[in-house]
Amino acid sequence: MTVQRRQFLQSFSSLGAVGAATLALAACGQRPAPGTGVAAPAAAATPNGFLVSKGGRGPALEGPYLDLRTGRGNQLAYARLQGDLDWGKQKYFWFKGYIMGIEPHKQIRNLVGAQGFGVIRLNPREDGSIERLCREVILYTDLRSGEVIEEWDNPYTNERVPVVHVSNDPFNYLIEDHFPAPPTFGGLDTSAPPPRAPFVLPWHQHGPQLAMEMHIHLAYPNALQPDRWPRESSGPIVQASEFFAHHVKAEDMQNEALTTLDFTGVWNRITPWLPWMLMGQTPGNCQYACFMGTATDLETVLSRNLLDYVEKNIDPKYFHAPEEWTGEPSLSSFEHYAEQQTPAPVRE
């Protein structure tokens, strides 16, 4: 079964079991409990099971330009973080960090670096939704030198393995004033979708800064099933989570003249062993820990060698966002791996 990653990422704030898998976003904000000044949970469950943040407090959440307590306000705020409302202009984001290996009851290991970038263009639709058109790459690097690697010495198996980088083209989704309907998992879930909740994100003001964090928790059928991919597959189900934290100036958020917003933050991801590590169903997983942000010039945050590698060894198109919504599926890296690679021989 092929499950589009876009469906999961679009389903911000779905909570509970849907079909044969579970997807959840913990968009639970915090605000001072009355009379205490101590942070307390601030989220409300709607009758359909959605968890909707009530947001934080602070004048920058209420205007004068955007009301971050409304779906429309959050749609425009999130679109300005992701891209540029000056339609057609493209915008770069970047990330840089490393990947850790986690085995039960053992010390965590730093395995490889993870660096990359994406480029986004926004287009409006007549119904008020906004197309987010994106290409992105993730390159794995040497922990010490930061150079892109093409082979890696696996410390768990004492085996040198080829490295498979990530290049997603496209990785598109819609930004709307409501959270999207839950995915149908390739048509497996035929139940009527619940009413859609307003797209209200957990913003909090801390002095001159606004902060917003999103958690996405996934469990879905693995494109790399163990009967065909015994060395690459972690098992029949992929269990993964992604965590995003965004920090932006409050005055920028409420400046109507700004069609795009610069932000800094962190991206963390919990995922099964990467397929090219050839760990099979060995107990454990990987965790990404990366800084992230926006940039007008990628060379100010990423090395020239890394950017040259993308241009020469992957494709120069990754420096340019798609211009039109083509309807092509936005697949996960596991699905791309299943399409582009062949199973490794079983190790004797």
C-alpha positions in Angstrom: 0.0 0.0 0.0 1.3 3.5 -0.8 0.4 6.2 1.7 1.2 9.8 0.7 3.2 11.6 3.3 1.3 14.8 2.2 -1.9 13.3 3.6 -0.4 12.9 7.0 1.2 16.3 7.2 -2.0 17.9 6.0 -3.9 16.2 8.8 -2.6 18.6 11.5 -4.4 18.0 14.7 -6.1 14.7 13.9 -6.4 12.6 17.1 -7.2 8.9 17.5 -7.3 5.8 15.3 -8.3 6.2 11.6 -8.5 3.0 9.6 -5.6 0.6 10.2 -3.2 3.2 11.6 -3.0 6.0 14.1 -2.2 9.6 13.4 -2.1 12.4 16.0 -0.8 15.9 16.4 -0.4 17.3 19.9 -1.1 21.0 19.2 -1.6 21.6 22.9 -0.8 25.2 23.8 0.1 26.5 27.3 -1.0 29.7 29.0 -0.7 31.0 32.6 -3.3 29.5 34.9 -5.5 32.2 36.3 -3.9 33.8 39.4 -0.8 31.7 39.3 1.5 32.8 36.5 2.3 29.1 36.0 1.9 27.5 32.6 -1.1 25.2 32.4 -2.5 23.2 29.4 -4.7 25.2 27.1 -6.4 22.9 24.6 -10.0 21.8 24.0 -11.3 18.6 22.5 -14.1 19.2 20.0 -17.0 16.7 19.8 -15.5 15.1 16.7 -12.2 14.2 18.5 -10.0 17.0 17.2 -7.7 18.7 19.7 -7.7 22.4 19.0 -5.3 24.7 20.8 -6.8 27.8 22.5 -3.5 29.5 21.9 -1.4 31.6 24.3 -1.7 35.1 25.5 -0.2 38.4 24.4 -1.2 41.4 22.3 0.5 40.0 19.2 -2.0 37.2 19.0 -5.0 39.6 18.6 -3.9 42.0 15.9 -4.0 44.6 14.5 -3.3 42.6 11.2 -3.9 39.0 12.0 -6.1 37.4 14.7 -4.2 34.3 15.7 -7.2 32.9 17.5 -9.0 32.3 14.1 -8.5 29.9 11.3 -8.1 32.6 8.6 -5.5 34.4 10.7 -3.5 31.2 11.2 -3.8 30.3 7.5 -2.1 33.6 6.5 0.4 33.4 9.3 1.5 29.9 8.4 1.6 30.7 4.7 3.9 33.7 5.4 6.2 31.4 7.4 6.3 28.8 4.7 6.5 31.0 1.7 5.6 34.5 0.3 2.1 35.9 -0.2 3.7 38.0 -3.0 2.4 35.2 -5.3 5.1 33.5 -7.4 8.1 34.5 -5.3 10.1 31.6 -3.9 11.5 31.2 -0.5 14.3 29.0 1.0 14.2 27.1 4.2 17.2 25.1 5.6 18.1 22.7 8.4 21.3 21.4 9.9 21.9 18.8 12.6 22.6 15.2 13.1 21.1 11.7 13.5 21.3 9.6 16.6 20.9 5.8 16.9 18.9 4.6 19.8 19.0 0.9 20.9 17.1 -0.3 24.0 19.1 -0.2 27.2 22.2 1.1 25.4 24.0 4.4 25.2 22.8 6.6 22.4 25.2 7.1 19.5 25.7 10.0 17.1 25.7 8.4 13.6 25.7 11.0 10.8 25.1 14.6 10.1 21.9 15.7 8.4 21.7 18.9 6.3 19.5 20.2 3.6 17.1 22.7 2.3 13.9 23.3 0.4 12.4 25.9 -1.7 8.7 26.9 -1.6 6.4 28.9 -3.8 2.8 29.8 -2.9 -0.1 30.1 -5.3 -3.7 31.1 -4.5 -6.8 29.2 -5.3 -10.2 30.6 -6.1 -11.7 28.8 -3.0 -9.4 30.7 -0.7 -6.9 27.9 -0.1 -3.2 28.4 -0.7 -1.0 25.9 -2.7 2.3 25.2 -1.0 4.6 24.0 -3.8 8.0 22.6 -2.7 11.1 20.7 -3.5 13.5 19.5 -0.8 16.6 17.6 -0.2 18.3 15.9 2.8 21.9 15.0 2.6 23.8 12.9 5.1 27.2 14.1 6.1 30.3 13.2 8.1 30.0 14.2 11.7 33.5 15.7 11.9 34.1 17.3 8.5 30.5 18.1 7.5 31.2 16.8 4.0 28.5 14.8 2.1 29.2 11.1 2.4 28.4 8.4 -0.2 29.3 5.4 2.0 29.0 4.9 5.7 30.6 2.5 8.2 27.7 1.1 10.2 28.9 0.7 13.8 26.2 -1.8 14.7 26.9 -4.3 11.9 30.5 -3.5 11.1 29.5 -3.2 7.4 30.2 -0.4 4.9 26.9 0.5 3.2 26.0 2.9 0.4 24.2 6.1 1.5 20.9 7.1 -0.1 20.1 10.8 0.2 16.6 12.2 0.2 15.2 14.3 -2.7 11.5 15.0 -2.7 9.9 16.4 -5.8 7.3 17.6 -5.3 6.3 17.9 -1.6 3.1 19.9 -1.9 0.0 20.5 0.2 -2.8 23.0 0.7 -2.8 25.6 3.5 -6.4 26.3 4.4 -8.4 28.0 7.2 -9.5 24.6 8.5 -7.5 21.5 9.4 -7.8 19.0 6.5 -9.8 15.9 6.8 -8.0 12.8 8.1 -6.4 10.6 5.4 -8.3 7.6 4.0 -5.2 5.3 3.9 -5.5 4.4 0.3 -9.3 4.0 0.6 -9.1 1.6 3.5 -11.1 3.9 5.8 -14.5 4.4 4.2 -16.2 6.0 7.3 -17.6 9.5 7.0 -15.0 12.2 7.9 -15.7 14.2 11.0 -16.4 17.9 10.8 -13.3 20.0 10.1 -11.8 22.1 12.9 -10.6 25.7 12.4 -6.9 25.9 11.7 -5.8 27.4 15.0 -2.2 26.8 16.0 -0.7 27.1 19.5 1.0 30.5 19.4 2.6 32.0 22.5 4.1 35.4 23.0 7.3 35.7 25.0 8.2 39.4 25.1 9.1 40.5 21.5 8.9 36.9 20.2 6.1 34.6 19.1 6.6 30.8 19.4 4.6 27.9 17.9 5.2 24.2 18.1 3.6 21.3 16.3 3.9 17.5 16.9 2.9 15.0 14.2 2.7 11.3 15.2 2.3 8.7 12.5 1.9 4.9 12.2 1.2 3.6 8.7 1.8 0.6 6.4 5.5 0.4 5.4 6.3 0.8 1.7 9.2 -1.5 2.5 7.6 -4.7 3.6 10.0 -7.2 5.3 9.2 -10.1 3.0 10.6 -8.3 0.1 13.0 -5.9 1.9 14.4 -8.0 4.8 17.5 -5.9 5.4 15.9 -2.5 4.7 12.5 -2.9 6.5 11.9 -2.1 10.1 8.6 -4.1 9.9 5.2 -3.9 8.4 4.3 -0.6 10.1 6.3 2.7 10.0 6.1 4.4 13.4 7.4 8.0 13.1 7.0 11.4 14.7 8.0 14.9 13.7 8.4 18.0 15.9 8.6 21.6 14.7 9.2 24.7 16.7 9.0 28.2 15.1 10.2 31.5 16.5 9.3 34.8 14.8 9.3 38.4 15.8 5.8 39.5 17.1 6.1 42.9 15.3 6.8 41.1 12.0 3.7 38.9 12.4 1.5 41.9 12.8 3.2 44.0 10.0 0.8 43.8 7.1 3.4 45.1 4.7 5.5 41.9 5.2 4.3 39.2 2.7 6.8 36.7 4.2 8.2 36.1 7.6 11.7 35.0 8.6 11.8 32.4 11.4 14.3 30.2 13.3 13.5 27.0 15.2 14.2 23.3 15.5 13.1 20.2 13.7 13.3 16.8 15.4 12.2 13.5 13.9 11.8 10.0 15.3 11.9 7.4 12.7 12.8 3.7 12.1 16.4 2.9 11.1 17.0 4.4 7.7 16.6 1.7 5.0 20.1 2.1 3.6 21.6 1.4 7.1 20.5 -2.2 6.5 19.4 -2.8 10.1 16.3 -4.8 9.3 14.1 -5.3 12.3 16.8 -4.8 14.9 15.2 -3.1 17.9 15.8 0.6 18.0 15.3 3.7 15.9 16.9 6.9 14.7 16.3 10.5 15.9 17.0 13.6 13.9 18.0 16.8 15.9 18.3 19.9 13.7 18.2 23.6 13.8 16.1 25.2 11.0 15.2 28.5 9.6 14.7 30.6 6.5 17.4 32.3 4.3 17.6 34.5 1.3 21.1 33.1 0.5 21.6 29.4 1.3 25.4 29.9 1.3 25.1 31.9 4.5 23.9 28.8 6.4 25.1 25.8 4.4 28.5 25.0 3.0 29.4 25.7 -0.6 30.5 22.1 -1.0 27.0 20.8 0.1 25.3 23.1 -2.4 27.6 22.1 -5.2 26.9 18.5 -4.4 23.2 19.1 -4.9 23.7 20.9 -8.2 26.2 18.3 -9.6 25.0 15.0 -8.1 21.3 15.4 -7.5 19.7 18.0 -9.7 19.9 21.8 -10.0 16.1 22.0 -10.1 16.1 21.6 -6.3 17.1 25.3 -6.1 13.8 26.2 -7.8 10.3 25.6 -6.4 7.6 24.0 -8.7 5.5 26.6 -10.5 2.3 24.7 -10.8 0.2 22.2 -8.9 0.4 19.1 -11.1 -1.4 16.6 -8.9 1.6 14.3 -8.5 1.7 12.5 -5.2 4.0 13.8 -2.5 5.7 10.6 -1.3 7.7 9.8 1.8 11.4 9.0 1.6 10.5 5.3 2.3 8.2 5.3 -0.7 10.8 6.9 -2.9 13.3 4.3 -1.7 10.9 1.4 -2.6 10.5 2.9 -6.1 14.2 3.7 -6.8 16.2 1.0 -5.0 16.5 -2.8 -5.1 16.6 -5.1 -2.0 20.1 -5.7 -0.6 21.3 -9.3 -0.6 20.7 -11.1 2.6 23.9 -11.2 4.7 25.3 -14.6 5.4 
